[in-house]
Structures are given as C-alpha cells and as structure tokens.
Amino acid sequence: MFLLKMILVTGTLTVIMLASSVTRGADATVSGRNGRIVFLRFLDTGKTRAALFTVNPNGTKVQQVTRPGPGVIDTQPDWSPNGTTIAFERQTPCPAGGTNDGLNNTCDRIYTVSANATKLRTLVPCMFKVDENSAASRPGIDCVGVDEPAWSPDGSKLAFQYNLVDPAYTESEKLDAGIWIINADGTGLHQVTQRTPGTGWDFGPQWSPDGTRLVFFRSDFSTQTDALFTVNADGGNETRVTPWTLNAGDSPDWSPDGNWLLFRAQPNDGSSNVYKAHPDGSSLTDLTKQPSNGFHYLSSSFSPDGTKIVTARTPGTGPGGAADVYVMKANGSKPHEVTKTRLWDSGADWGPLARHTRSSSSCLASGDANPLSACVSQSAPARLPLGDSRRTMLKPRSDQGAP
C-alpha cells in the first residue's frame, strides 16, 4: 500500500511513504440499532480542508458537525457506544522549517465532539517539540502525532496510534508508531504494540465486541506492504491475520457479533476492494470484486445490526473521481449511494441509535471535562495554533484522496 523513499530536508531525515491510493478512514461498529453515519467531506476540490458530517443511511438530513479552520483536516471519525459523541483526528498544518515537529507537515491530535456539534475536547498530550538527543520515547514529550481513535465497547477506554520519536527504533526510521490505550477519564495511558523496536508502524486500532482484543494494520518497512494483526488489549498474543501479499489494512472493523473482520485490500493487480475474514484469517472473501479498472472501494464499517456495510468508492459524482459514500448488504451486494456531491466524501462510520446516558467516569463519552484528566475544552476550534515543523514524515493517508 505504500512506496518508501528517503530524502534529506534542512539536515533532518524525511521519510515519505506514498500510498498507491491515498485513502483511509472508517472505524469500529458498536452493536445495536442502526443510527446515523458520520463521514469526512473535503470542503474544496483541492482537498486542503475537511469537516465531519452526519447523514441518515438513506441519504437524508446531512448535518455538518465540525468547522475546521483553513488548511485543517478532520478525519478518522468513530462513534461512541451510546451514539452521542464522535472521536476523531484533527490534522493542523505545521509546515517544515518551523518550531513544531509533526508528521506529513501536520500536527495531529485526537478530539471528541458531541453529535450536535458542541463540546469539543482534545485528548492525549503531545508537545510537537522533539529533542533529537532524547534517549527514549516519552509520552507527550517526544510526540509528533496522535491519530486514529477507537472507543472500547463499553466507552471506558480509547485506543489510538501514538507517534513517538525514539533513536532505538532504527529499523522504523527512529519512530515508535504503536497502538496505545487510555482510560476515558484520562488515566491509565499504556502502550500495546511496538513496545520493542521493529520494522514497521501500526495504524487503525479497533476493539473486538467483548473488549478483550484489538485489530490493527501494520505497514512494514522490510516488505513495503501492509497486513492485519490482532492483539490482546494487554499487548499479548499478537497474531498476523492476512498475508503480506494481500496488502490489507485501512482502518479495519470488527463485526458486531465478533465473527468477522472487515477491511480494504490493494494487491499488486491494482484493484481496491472491501474484504472480510474471520479473526483467525480463515474464509477470506472479496466482497466487492472490482477489477483494477473498475470502482476502487475505500475503508468500510459494519452497521450496528451487522446486516449492512457503509463504505465509499471512487470514481464518484464529483470532478477528478471524487468519492461518494455507499451502503450495501453485508455480503457486498446491492450498493446504493448515500451521498452524491462534487466534493470528496469518505471515511464513513455507522453509529448506533443515540442513547443519552451519562457516565461520571467518562469525560469523553459525556462531553464533560475533568481538569485533572486528558480532556481539555476547546472553545474555538478554528483558532488552534498552526505552528511549523522541522520534521516531515509522510505516512500512508487514506480516505483523503490523492494529493
């Protein structure tokens, strides 16, 4: 899924990972009655600014949820288990040559926002100011990006990707890009994958319905391909699910009954389709069966009742093959449009029917901010600092269209 090359920029190593189809995005599904779908929409055809929107599965009542400033991209949305809050990743510009360090010329943070577009909160510390002489990756201090949040089934935790600079990780460009977990009250931060130096970066964590395991995908530097893995929530029993030759990944999802993993694969034939497989890798099935010159399907998500799938595909309605959101049956049949605009729509996650409950232990799920936790109120999201970046490491981006 990626092509790796290295260049030297202003005296620092720059890693560029170019995806063959630069898309990424859907997140895990909570079991229950089907609710609304959240997705990202680029607000311009140049794909420089993206906001989150929600829509009914039949395409009605499209509502904008986030209002990012110029150059800001909101992506990777994930519904909370009660269907009232959305966790997401915000990519804020911090171009090379400045005072802040980020990946892809952006400084990425995780946020939550209520479905009614209020109560924006930022999560997980990240300073974006890296000491090149640091001896070890330190959470928050040596951080150059926080990405891809995923709620646990009970709403008590979030899994995410943490990007920490560490000179010991020589085979992965001195970047410890692993999966971490944090409690919903901001405590209990701990690392799950990449706890020792390896040859890859891990992306797209999603929880099993029983909350005991995570699925994620790994981009491997040695093979220059991607594969799905599962791992216990405590970091044990890490197991590869798909062969490296399938080049599978892109924000996998777990079916509500726990029997299937849903993901996109881009093998060497140039196709891009939605697949499913059992968590042990058996019964691998191509659901959309498009040739390389057909539709290219992007990331996908099960409906909460497990009977349908939401995805996106390109070319769509807009110029340059801009993607549209689609819904289809769980076996890949009868796809139909949910959105149809000239703008790029993708990264869809299907949420449960909203249940307005309140948990005093979770500032994330309820929208409340505990000043002692990682939840910090952001009253004006468009005014987030735009910083600069000395470090530029471009990792695979998906559900965001070709640059």
N, C-alpha and C positions, 0 to 999 in steps of 0.2 A: 504493500500500500504506500510505501514511501521510497524515495530515492535520496540517498545521503551524500552530501558533499560538504567540504570544509573550506572556509576562506578566512583570511586574517583582516580584521577591521579595527583600526585605531589601537593596535597592539594586543587585542584580546581575541581569543578563538571564537569564531562564529560557526555554529552548526546549523545547516539548512537542511531540513527534511521536507522534501517536496512530495506531497501526496499526488498520486496519479489522478485522483478525482477528489478535490479538496472539500470534503463534506464530513459532518459529524453531528450527532446530537440527541437522539431520543433517550428517555430514561425509564426507570423501573415502574412497574404497574402494581398498584395495590388492589387486592381482591375486593369485590363488592359490586354495587350497582354502577352502571356506566354514567359518568358525568361529562364534563366539558373537556375539550382538548386544548392544550397550550402548545404554542409553536413560536419560532422566531420568524420575523419578517424584516428583510432589509428594506430600509426606507428610501433607498436610492438605487438606481441601476448599477452604480459603481461599487456597491456593497461596502460602503465606508461607515454605515450606521445601521444598527439593527435593534429592534424592540421586541418584547414579548407580547403576544396576543392570545386571547382565548376565543373558542368558537364551539358551537354545538356540533355534534357529529354529522348533522345533516347540512352543515354549512351556514346556518343562520346565526344571528346575533354575534357578529365579530366585535370584540372589545379589546382595546389597547390597554395593557397592564403596566408596562414600564415606559418611561420617557427619557431615554439616554441623551446626553449632550452630543455635540459634534464629534465624530470620529469614534464614538463609543459603541461597542457591540455587546448586546445582551444575548446570551446563548445558553445551551445546556439546561433547559427548564426541567424541573422534577416536582410533581405534585406531592404535598404532604398526605399522610394516610387519611386524614379527615377531610381532604378536598378543599381546604380553606386557604392554604398558603403554598407558595411556589418558591422553591430554592432554585438559584440559577448562578451562572458565571458571568461576571461583567469584565470585559476587556477594555481597559482605558489606555489611550495612547501614551507611551513613554519612549520616544524615538531614540535611536542610538546616538551616543555622543554627549548625553546629558548626565544628570546626577543620580537617576534611579536605574536599577537593574531589573529587566524583565525579559520574558520570552516573546518572540515574534514581534518585537517592538511594542509590546503591550504589557501593562502591569495588571494581572488578572486577580480578582478577588471573588469570593463567594458571598452571595446575598440571599435574603429571603424577602418576599413581598406578599402582602395579602392579595387574594384573588380580586378584591375590589380596588386594587392599585394603591393601597395605603400601607403604612407601617413598614417602610423599607429598612432592613437591618443588614449590617455587614458581619461576617463571621470569620473566624480563624486569623490569627495575627500574621502579618507579612510586611517586612520593612522595606524590601526592594533596594537595600543598600548593602552590597556584599563585600566583605573583607576578603580579598583574593588570597590572603595568607592564613585564613581560618583553617584550623586543623580538622574540623569536623562539622557536619551539617547540624545546625541548631535551629529548631523550630521557631519560626517568626523572624529570627535574626539573619540567617543565611538564605532566606526565602526569596525566590524570583517568580513565584506564581502559585496561586491556589485555584484549582479547577475542578469541574465536573462533580457537583454534589449529588448525593443519593440518600434519601430518607430510609431509615430502617422501618420495617413493617409496623412497629408499634410507635413510631415517631420519637423514640427516646434518643436516637443517635443519628449522625450523618457520616457517611463515608465520602471520601474525596481524594483527589490527587494533589499531593504536596510536592513542590519542586524546590529542592534544597541543594545549594552548591556544596560539593564535598570533594576535595582533591583525591581522596582514596578511591573514588569511582572512576578509575582511569579508562575502563572499557566502555563507559557510557558518557563520555565527554565531561567528566567531573561533575555530573548532575545526578543526584539521588532523586529520581522521579518515581515515587512509590505511592501506594494506597495507604491512607491513614483513616482513623475513626476518631470522632469527638462526640462526647455526650451533648445532648440538646441544651444543657444548662451551661455549656462552655467548659466543663471539666473533662478529665479522662482522656486527653489527647494522647494517642499512641499509634505507632507505625505497624502496618500489617504486612506489606510486601517491600522488596528491595531493602531489607534490613542489613544485608551484606552486599558488597559491590558485585554487580553483574554486568551483563552486556545489553541491557535494554531499559526502556521506560514503560511504565504501566499506566493505563488510562481506563476511564469509563467504568468505575465500580458500580455494581448493583447488587442488592441483597436478595437472598433466597426468601421465599414467603415465610419460612419459620425463623428467619433472623440468625441462623447459625453459620451461613456461608455467604461468600461474595463471588460474583463472576466479574471478570475484568479482561481487557485485552492487553497484550504486550507487543510493543514494537521492538524487534530485536536488531541490534546493530550488525551482528555477525551474519545473519541470513537476509537482512533487509526486507523482512516480511513481518506480518502480524499473525497472532494466534490467540484464541480464547483460553483462559485459565479459570479454575475455581480454587478457592482457598477458604479455610475456616476463618471465622471472624477474629480468632486469636493468632492468626498467621500460620497455623499448622496445616498439613495435608494439602500443599499446593500441587495442583494437577493440571496438566495441559489437556484441553478438550478437543481442539481442532488441529489438523496437520498444518505445518508451516506453509505448505504449497497452496492451501486454500486461500491464504491471505485474508483471514477473517477478523472482524473486530467491530469498530464503530458503535460504541455505546450499546452493548448487548443488553437484552432484557430477559427477565425470568418470568415464565408464565405464572398466573395466579395460583395454579394447583401445584407448581414446583416441578412439573414433569418435563418442561421444555425450556431451552434457551433460544432466544431469537436474536439474529444478528445479520449484518451485511458482510458479504464476501466479494472480493475483487481478485479472482485468479488471473493467471497470465494471459488468458484469452481475451482480456479487455472488457469482459462483462461486469456488471454490478447488480447483484441480486440479493433479495432477502432470503435467508436460510433459517432452518430450525434444526436442533439436535437435542437429544437427551443430555443431561448434565455429565454423563459418562462418555459422551461423544458418539454414541450409537444412534442409528436411524437418522443420519444426516440427510436433510431434504432441501432441495432448492424449491422455494415456494413460488417465485415469480418467473423463473425460466426465460429470461430475456437474453438474446444474443448480444454480442458486443455492439452491433449497430442498432439495437433496439432501445427501449427505455432503460435508463440507469436508475435503479432504486437506491434510496439512501437509508438512513437509520430508521428504526421502527420500534413500536411499542404495542404490547397486547392491550386490549380493552380490559377493564376490571372484571368483567364476567367471563373473560377468556375466549369468547366466541369470535372476536374480530381483531384486526390489526390496523393500527394507523401508521402511515409511512409518508414518504414524499418521493417524487420521481421527476426526472428531467429527461428530455425537454418537456417543458410545461407551456403555459399560456403566454408568458412574457417574452421579451426580446432576449436573445442570447441563450435560449433554452432554460430560462428561469424556472425553478422547481415549483410544483404545486403540492399541497397536502392531499393524500388519498386515504380512504378507508377500504378495507377488503375483508373477506372472510378469513378465518384463522388458517384455512388451507391454501390461501393465496388467490382464491377465485373471486370474481365479481368486484374488481376495483372500481371505485367511483370517486369523483372529485369532491373535496371538502372546500378547498379554496381555489380561486381562479382569477388571478390578477397579473399585472405586468411585472410585479415585484417577486423576489425570491422568497418562498415560504418553505420551511423545513424544520427538522429537529423537534418533531411533534411527540408529546407525551400525553397519554389518555388518563385522565384523573377520575377518581370515584365521585359519586354524588356527594356534595358537600354536607358535612355533619358539623354543626357549630358547637364544638365541645371545647372545654378549657382545661389544660393541664398545667398545674402550678410549677411542675418541674421542668417545663419546656418553654423557654422564651422564644424558641424558633417556631414551634408549631402554633403558639398562641399569638405571636406578634408582640409580646411583652419583652422589654429589655431589662435584664438584671445587670446592674452596673458592675458586678463582680464577675460576670461571665464574658464570653466572647461576643455577645450580642450588643452592638452599638447602634444607636439610632442615626439615620442619615436623613435629615430634613430636606435636603436639596440635592438629589442625585445628579443633576446636570452640572453641579459645581464641584464634583470630585476633582482633586488635583490631577493635572495632566502630565507632570513630570517628564523626564527624559530617561534614556537608557544607554549605558555603556555596553551592556551585554545583549547580544541578539542571538537567540537560539530558536530557530523556527522548527516547531514540531508539527505533526500532522494535524491539520484542521479539517473538520468535516461539517456537513450541513451548512456550509458557509459559501459554497460556490467557488469557482476558480478565481484566483486573484486577478 
